[in-house]
């Protein structure tokens, strides 16, 4: 279970913090999204990834915006970087 404090705290500089399961999950979501963007244009996982990536909803602890903010990434810049890699 991912608790709110697992995704809302600011990352610490120590290596033990990077090994937190919630952060591994967040990184896995970003990696899976990137992989799904390489799928054919009409593939359902790709469409789901685009929906998640383009959403500004912050209600879900694992939303794109909240994950970006957790890691100190500007959500607009992160979104633009991922969308720039889209397979057409």
ZAPAVEX-109116 format. One record per residue: residue number from 1; residue in one letter; x, z, y of N, C-alpha, C, O, CB in turn. Coordinates in Angstrom, 1 decimal. Each point is the difference from the previous one (the first is absolute). Glycine has a CB too. Example, Ala and Ser with C-alpha at 12.3 -4.5 7.8 and 13.67 -1.06 7.14 Angstrom:
! residues 2
<1 'A' <13.2 7.8 -5.7> <-0.9 0.0 1.2> <0.9 0.0 1.2> <1.0 0.7 0.0> <-2.9 0.5 -1.2>>
<2 'S' <1.5 -1.9 2.3> <0.9 0.0 1.1> <-0.8 0.8 1.1> <0.5 0.1 1.1> <0.7 -2.3 -1.7>>
//
This chain:
! residues 88
<1 'X' <0.8 0.0 -1.2> <-0.8 0.0 1.2> <0.9 0.0 1.2> <1.0 0.8 0.1> <-2.9 0.4 -1.3>>
<2 'X' <1.6 -2.0 2.2> <0.7 -0.1 1.2> <-0.8 0.9 1.1> <-1.1 -0.2 0.2> <2.0 -2.2 -0.7>>
<3 'X' <-0.2 3.4 1.0> <-0.5 0.9 1.0> <0.2 -0.5 1.4> <1.0 -0.7 0.2> <-0.7 2.6 -1.8>>
<4 'X' <-1.1 -1.6 2.5> <0.2 -0.5 1.4> <1.4 0.4 0.5> <0.6 -0.8 0.7> <-3.0 1.0 -0.3>>
<5 'X' <2.9 1.0 -0.7> <1.4 0.3 0.5> <1.1 -0.8 -0.6> <1.1 -0.1 0.5> <-2.0 2.4 -0.1>>
<6 'X' <0.6 -2.9 -1.6> <1.0 -0.9 -0.6> <0.2 -1.3 0.8> <1.0 -0.6 -0.1> <-1.7 1.6 -2.1>>
<7 'X' <-0.3 -1.4 3.0> <0.1 -1.3 0.7> <0.0 0.2 1.5> <0.1 -1.0 0.7> <-1.2 -0.1 -2.7>>
<8 'X' <0.9 2.3 2.5> <0.0 0.2 1.4> <1.2 0.7 0.6> <0.2 -0.1 1.2> <-2.7 0.2 -1.4>>
<9 'X' <3.3 0.4 -0.6> <1.2 0.7 0.5> <1.0 -1.0 0.4> <0.0 -1.2 -0.5> <-0.4 3.2 -0.9>>
<10 'X' <1.3 -1.7 2.3> <1.1 -0.9 0.4> <1.1 0.1 -1.0> <0.4 1.1 -0.5> <-1.0 -0.8 2.9>>
<11 'X' <1.1 -1.4 -2.9> <1.1 0.0 -1.0> <1.2 0.7 0.5> <0.4 -0.1 1.2> <-1.2 -2.1 -2.0>>
<12 'X' <1.4 3.0 0.0> <1.2 0.8 0.3> <1.2 -0.9 -0.3> <-0.1 -1.0 -0.6> <-1.1 3.2 0.0>>
<13 'X' <2.3 -1.7 1.1> <1.2 -0.8 -0.1> <0.7 0.2 -1.4> <1.0 -0.7 -0.3> <-0.7 0.8 2.8>>
<14 'X' <-0.7 0.9 -3.2> <0.7 0.3 -1.2> <-0.5 -0.9 -1.2> <-1.1 -0.4 0.0> <1.4 2.8 0.8>>
<15 'X' <0.6 -2.7 -1.8> <-0.3 -0.9 -1.1> <-1.1 0.5 -0.9> <-0.7 -0.8 -0.5> <3.0 0.0 0.6>>
<16 'X' <-2.5 2.1 -0.2> <-1.0 0.6 -0.8> <-1.4 -0.5 0.5> <-0.9 -0.2 -0.8> <2.4 2.2 0.2>>
<17 'X' <-1.7 -2.1 1.9> <-1.2 -0.4 0.5> <-0.4 -1.4 -0.4> <-1.2 -0.3 -0.3> <1.6 1.8 2.3>>
<18 'X' <0.5 -2.4 -2.1> <-0.2 -1.4 -0.4> <-0.5 -0.1 -1.4> <-0.6 -1.0 -0.4> <2.3 0.3 2.0>>
<19 'X' <-1.5 1.7 -2.4> <-0.4 0.0 -1.4> <-1.4 0.5 -0.2> <-0.4 0.1 -1.2> <2.8 0.2 0.6>>
<20 'X' <-3.1 0.1 1.7> <-1.3 0.5 -0.2> <-0.9 -1.0 -0.7> <0.0 -1.2 0.4> <0.3 2.7 1.7>>
<21 'X' <-1.1 -1.1 -3.0> <-0.9 -0.9 -0.7> <-0.9 -0.8 0.9> <-0.3 -1.2 -0.2> <0.4 2.7 -1.8>>
<22 'X' <-0.7 -0.8 3.0> <-0.9 -0.7 1.0> <0.7 -1.1 0.7> <-0.6 -1.1 0.2> <-0.7 3.2 0.1>>
<23 'X' <2.6 -1.9 0.0> <0.7 -1.1 0.7> <0.4 -1.1 -0.9> <0.0 -1.2 0.4> <0.9 2.9 1.2>>
<24 'X' <-0.7 -1.4 -2.9> <0.3 -1.1 -0.9> <-1.3 -0.8 -0.2> <0.1 -1.2 -0.2> <1.6 2.6 -1.0>>
<25 'X' <-2.8 -0.7 1.2> <-1.3 -0.8 -0.1> <-0.2 -0.9 1.2> <-0.4 -1.1 -0.1> <-0.6 3.0 -1.2>>
<26 'X' <1.3 -1.4 2.5> <-0.2 -0.8 1.2> <0.9 -1.2 0.0> <-0.4 -1.1 0.3> <-0.2 3.2 1.0>>
<27 'X' <1.9 -1.9 -1.8> <0.9 -1.1 -0.1> <-0.5 -1.0 -1.0> <0.2 -1.2 0.2> <1.7 2.7 0.5>>
<28 'X' <-2.4 -1.0 -1.8> <-0.5 -0.9 -1.1> <-1.2 -0.8 0.6> <-0.1 -1.2 -0.4> <0.9 2.8 -1.4>>
<29 'X' <-1.6 -1.0 2.6> <-1.1 -0.8 0.6> <0.5 -1.1 0.9> <-0.6 -1.1 -0.1> <-0.9 3.1 0.0>>
<30 'X' <2.5 -1.7 0.9> <0.5 -1.1 0.8> <0.7 -1.1 -0.8> <-0.1 -1.2 0.3> <0.5 2.9 1.5>>
<31 'X' <0.3 -1.3 -2.9> <0.7 -0.9 -0.9> <-1.1 -0.9 -0.7> <0.2 -1.2 -0.1> <1.8 2.8 -0.2>>
<32 'X' <-3.0 -1.0 -0.2> <-1.1 -0.7 -0.7> <-0.7 -1.0 1.0> <-0.3 -1.1 -0.4> <0.0 3.0 -1.2>>
<33 'X' <0.1 -1.4 2.8> <-0.6 -0.9 1.0> <0.8 -1.2 0.2> <-0.5 -1.2 0.1> <-0.6 3.1 1.0>>
<34 'X' <2.4 -1.7 -0.9> <1.0 -1.1 0.2> <-0.1 -1.0 -1.2> <0.0 -1.2 0.2> <1.5 2.7 1.2>>
<35 'X' <-1.5 -1.0 -2.6> <-0.1 -0.8 -1.2> <-1.3 -0.8 0.0> <0.0 -1.2 -0.4> <1.5 2.8 -0.9>>
<36 'X' <-2.6 -0.9 1.6> <-1.3 -0.7 -0.1> <-0.1 -1.1 1.1> <-0.8 -0.9 -0.2> <-0.2 3.1 -0.6>>
<37 'X' <1.7 -2.1 1.9> <-0.1 -1.0 1.0> <0.7 -1.3 -0.5> <-0.3 -1.1 0.6> <0.3 2.9 1.2>>
<38 'X' <0.8 -1.7 -2.9> <0.6 -1.2 -0.5> <-0.9 -0.8 -1.0> <0.3 -1.0 -0.5> <1.9 2.1 0.8>>
<39 'X' <-3.4 -0.5 -0.6> <-0.9 -0.6 -1.0> <-0.7 -1.2 0.7> <0.1 -0.1 1.2> <-0.4 2.3 -2.4>>
<40 'X' <-0.3 -3.0 0.3> <-0.8 -1.2 0.6> <-1.0 0.5 1.0> <-0.5 1.1 0.0> <0.8 -2.3 -2.1>>
<41 'X' <-0.6 0.3 3.1> <-0.9 0.3 1.1> <-1.3 0.6 -0.4> <-0.5 0.9 0.7> <1.6 -2.7 0.5>>
<42 'X' <-1.7 1.4 -2.3> <-1.3 0.5 -0.3> <0.0 1.1 -1.1> <-1.1 0.4 -0.5> <0.3 -2.7 1.0>>
<43 'X' <2.0 2.8 -0.8> <0.1 1.1 -1.0> <-0.6 1.3 0.6> <0.3 0.4 1.1> <1.7 -1.5 -2.1>>
<44 'X' <-2.9 1.8 0.2> <-0.6 1.2 0.5> <1.0 1.1 0.4> <-0.2 0.6 1.1> <-1.7 -1.2 -2.6>>
<45 'X' <3.0 0.9 0.8> <0.9 1.0 0.4> <0.6 -0.4 1.4> <0.3 0.9 0.8> <0.2 -0.3 -3.2>>
<46 'X' <-0.3 -1.8 2.6> <0.6 -0.5 1.3> <-1.0 0.3 1.1> <0.3 0.5 1.1> <1.1 -2.3 -2.2>>
<47 'X' <-2.7 1.5 0.9> <-1.0 0.2 1.0> <-0.2 1.5 0.2> <-0.2 0.4 1.2> <-0.9 -2.5 -1.9>>
<48 'X' <1.2 2.9 -0.3> <-0.1 1.5 0.2> <1.2 0.5 0.8> <-0.2 0.8 0.9> <-1.0 -0.6 -3.1>>
<49 'X' <2.4 -0.7 1.9> <1.2 0.4 0.7> <-0.2 -0.4 1.5> <0.4 0.8 0.9> <1.0 -1.1 -2.9>>
<50 'X' <-1.9 -0.9 2.3> <-0.2 -0.4 1.4> <-1.0 0.9 0.7> <0.2 0.4 1.2> <0.4 -2.7 -1.8>>
<51 'X' <-1.7 2.7 -0.1> <-1.0 0.9 0.6> <0.6 1.3 0.3> <-0.2 0.5 1.1> <-1.6 -1.7 -2.4>>
<52 'X' <2.6 1.8 0.4> <0.6 1.3 0.2> <1.0 -0.1 1.1> <0.1 0.9 0.9> <-0.4 -0.3 -3.3>>
<53 'X' <1.1 -1.6 2.5> <1.1 -0.2 1.0> <-0.6 -0.2 1.4> <0.5 0.5 0.9> <0.9 -1.5 -2.7>>
<54 'X' <-2.5 0.3 1.9> <-0.6 -0.3 1.3> <-0.9 1.2 0.5> <-0.4 -0.1 1.2> <0.5 -2.3 -1.8>>
<55 'X' <-0.4 3.3 -0.2> <-1.0 1.1 0.4> <0.7 1.0 0.9> <1.2 0.4 -0.2> <-2.4 -0.7 -2.0>>
<56 'X' <0.5 0.7 3.2> <0.5 1.1 0.9> <-0.6 1.3 -0.3> <0.2 1.0 0.7> <0.0 -2.7 1.1>>
<57 'X' <-1.0 1.8 -2.9> <-0.6 1.2 -0.4> <1.0 1.1 -0.4> <0.9 -0.3 -0.8> <-2.9 -1.0 0.0>>
<58 'X' <1.9 2.4 1.4> <1.0 1.1 -0.3> <-0.7 1.1 -0.8> <0.6 1.1 -0.1> <0.7 -1.7 2.2>>
<59 'X' <-2.5 0.5 -2.5> <-0.7 1.0 -0.7> <0.6 0.3 -1.4> <0.0 1.2 -0.4> <-2.1 -1.9 1.6>>
<60 'X' <2.6 -0.3 -1.8> <0.6 0.2 -1.3> <1.5 0.4 0.1> <0.7 -0.7 0.8> <-2.3 -1.0 -1.8>>
<61 'X' <2.0 2.7 0.4> <1.4 0.5 0.1> <1.1 -1.1 -0.3> <1.1 0.0 0.4> <-1.9 2.3 -1.0>>
<62 'X' <0.4 -3.3 -0.3> <0.9 -1.0 -0.4> <-0.3 -1.4 0.7> <0.2 -1.0 -0.6> <0.1 2.2 -1.6>>
<63 'X' <-0.9 -1.1 3.4> <-0.2 -1.3 0.7> <1.3 -0.5 0.5> <1.0 0.7 0.1> <-3.3 0.1 0.6>>
<64 'X' <2.3 -2.1 -0.5> <1.2 -0.7 0.5> <0.6 0.7 1.3> <1.2 0.3 0.1> <-2.0 -2.5 -1.1>>
<65 'X' <-0.1 2.4 1.9> <0.4 0.6 1.3> <0.6 1.4 -0.2> <1.0 0.3 0.6> <-2.9 -1.6 0.5>>
<66 'X' <1.3 2.1 -1.9> <0.5 1.4 -0.2> <1.3 0.0 -0.8> <0.9 0.8 0.3> <-3.2 0.1 -0.3>>
<67 'X' <2.5 -1.8 -0.9> <1.3 -0.2 -0.7> <1.1 -0.4 1.0> <1.1 0.6 0.0> <-2.3 -1.2 -2.2>>
<68 'X' <0.9 -0.4 3.0> <1.0 -0.4 1.0> <0.4 1.1 0.9> <1.1 0.3 0.2> <-2.1 -2.6 -0.3>>
<69 'X' <0.0 3.0 0.6> <0.3 1.1 0.9> <0.8 1.1 -0.7> <0.9 0.7 0.7> <-3.0 -1.2 0.6>>
<70 'X' <1.8 0.8 -2.5> <0.7 1.0 -0.7> <1.5 -0.3 -0.1> <0.9 0.9 0.1> <-2.9 -0.5 -1.5>>
<71 'X' <2.3 -1.7 1.2> <1.4 -0.4 -0.1> <0.6 -0.4 1.4> <1.2 -0.5 0.0> <-1.6 -0.3 -2.3>>
<72 'X' <-0.3 1.0 3.3> <0.5 -0.3 1.4> <0.0 -1.5 0.3> <0.8 -0.5 0.8> <0.6 2.5 -1.0>>
<73 'X' <-2.2 -2.8 -0.5> <-0.1 -1.4 0.3> <-1.2 -0.3 0.8> <-1.1 0.6 -0.2> <2.2 -1.1 -2.0>>
<74 'X' <-1.0 -0.3 3.3> <-1.1 -0.4 0.8> <-0.9 -0.9 -0.9> <0.4 -1.0 -0.6> <1.0 1.1 2.7>>
<75 'X' <-2.7 0.3 -2.3> <-0.9 -0.7 -0.9> <-0.2 -1.5 0.4> <0.0 -0.8 -0.9> <-1.2 2.9 0.6>>
<76 'X' <1.2 -2.4 1.6> <-0.1 -1.4 0.4> <1.2 -0.8 -0.4> <-0.1 -1.2 -0.5> <-1.3 1.9 2.4>>
<77 'X' <2.6 -0.1 -1.7> <1.2 -0.7 -0.4> <0.1 -0.2 -1.5> <0.5 -1.0 -0.5> <0.7 1.9 2.5>>
<78 'X' <-1.5 0.2 -2.7> <0.0 -0.1 -1.5> <-1.0 -1.0 -0.5> <0.4 -0.8 -1.0> <0.3 3.2 0.9>>
<79 'X' <-1.8 -2.4 0.6> <-1.0 -1.0 -0.4> <0.5 -1.4 0.3> <-0.1 -0.9 -0.8> <-1.8 2.5 1.3>>
<80 'X' <2.4 -1.8 0.7> <0.5 -1.4 0.4> <1.1 -0.4 -1.0> <0.1 -1.2 -0.4> <-0.7 1.6 2.8>>
<81 'X' <1.5 0.5 -2.7> <1.1 -0.3 -0.9> <-0.5 -0.4 -1.4> <0.5 -1.0 -0.6> <1.0 2.6 1.9>>
<82 'X' <-2.5 -0.9 -1.8> <-0.5 -0.4 -1.3> <-0.8 -1.3 0.1> <0.1 -0.8 -0.9> <-0.2 3.2 0.2>>
<83 'X' <-0.7 -2.6 1.7> <-0.8 -1.2 0.1> <0.9 -1.2 0.2> <-0.4 -1.1 -0.3> <-1.5 2.4 1.2>>
<84 'X' <3.0 -1.1 -0.3> <1.0 -1.1 0.2> <0.5 -0.6 -1.3> <0.5 -1.1 0.0> <0.1 2.1 2.2>>
<85 'X' <-0.7 -0.2 -3.3> <0.5 -0.5 -1.3> <-1.1 -0.6 -0.8> <0.3 -0.4 -1.1> <1.4 2.2 1.2>>
<86 'X' <-2.9 -2.0 0.4> <-1.1 -0.5 -0.7> <0.3 -1.4 -0.6> <0.6 -0.9 0.7> <-2.1 2.2 0.7>>
<87 'X' <1.2 -1.4 -2.7> <0.0 -1.3 -0.6> <-1.2 -0.8 0.4> <-1.1 0.5 -0.1> <2.4 0.4 -1.9>>
<88 'X' <-1.1 -2.1 2.4> <-1.2 -0.8 0.5> <-0.6 -0.8 -1.1> <-1.0 -0.7 0.3> <2.0 0.6 2.0>>
//
